[in-house]
């Protein structure tokens, strides 16, 4: 008794088997490709001299933790955006009153490109 697929003919089964043979038998290279450093990776000259000593940058730093908390309430789709877009995003992400109040103090017609630009404007 010949085994085969009940959905394909034997010829189609053989053709499909040939297409995936390298993957199944390991003939194809399965190692991951190394990616080059992207734009988000700092240059070595940009790393502070005291990097690697003590806690990582941001951990235990109250200012960095406040910025991180603030940024969690600004959705990526709101940037670049003005005060209205930022407030709308923060309300959708259920931002606490202090974050909403800080955003409300922003000038209404200024466009911000990044969370750090917004942070700098609300910290003034």
N, C-alpha and C positions, 0 to 999 in steps of 0.2 A: 504494500500500500504506500503510495507516494504522499508525503506531507507537503502542504502548500497553503498559501493564503486563500481564504474564501472570498477575498475582495479583489485580488489581482490574479492574472494568469501567471503561470510559471515563468514565462519570459519576462514579465514586468517585475516579478519578485527578484529574479536574477539581476536585472538591470539596477534595481534599487539597492541590492546587496553590494554590487560593484561600486556604486557611488559612495557608500559609507565604509567600505572595507578599510581604507587607510585610517580612518578615525577609530574604528573598532579594534583593529590589529596594531595600532600604534605606529603606523608608517608615517604619519604626519607629525610635525614638530609640535609638541604640546606645551613647551615651556613658555612662560609669560615673557612678553617683550618689555625691556626696561624703557621707561619713558624718561626723556631728558627733563632737567629741572625746568619748571614753568615760570611764568612771570611772577607768580605768588611766592617764589622761593627767594629769600634774601641773599644778596651777594655776601661773600665772606667779610668784605670791608664794612658792610652795614650791620653786622652783628656786634653788639656792645662787647667791650673788652672783658667785662665781668660775667658774660654769658656762661652758663654752665656751673657757676658757683652759687650756692644757695638755692632758693626756690626759682622755678621757671618764671619768666616775665609774665606778670598778670596774676599769678597765684599768690594770694595774701596781700596783693596791692589793692587797697580799697577803691582807688580811682578806676583801675582796670575792671574790677568786679562791678562797679556801678555802670560803666560803659557797656559791659556785657549784658547786664540785666536790662538796661535801656534798649539795647539793640534787639533783644528778643521780641520786642513789641513793635518793631518796624519791619513789615514784610518787604521782601525784595521787589515785589511788583510796585511798591510805593516810590521806589527810587529809580531814576531821578524824579523828584517831586517837590511840590510846595507844601506849605503848612496844611492846607486842606487835605491833600492826598495822604500826608503823614498821619494826620489825626484820624482820617477814615480807616487807614490800615491799623492803627493802634487800637481803635475801638473794636475792629473786627477780631483782633487778637486778644481782646479783653485786657487791655493795659490798665494798670492801677491808676488811681486819681493823680498821683504825683507825676507820672509820665505824661498823662493827658494835659495836665496844667503846664508842664514844661513846653510841650509842643504848641500849646495855645499862645504862649508868649512869643513865638517866632514871628518875624515879619511875614505878612500874608503873600507877598508876591516874589519872594526869593525862592529859587530852585536849589535844592540840595542834591548832590550826586551820590554821597556815601553817608553811612551811619556816623562816621567820625566827623563829617562836616556838620551834621545836625547836632551831634554831641557838643562840638565846640561852640556852636551858636547858642545852645541852651545853657551852657556853663558860664557864659559871659556875665 
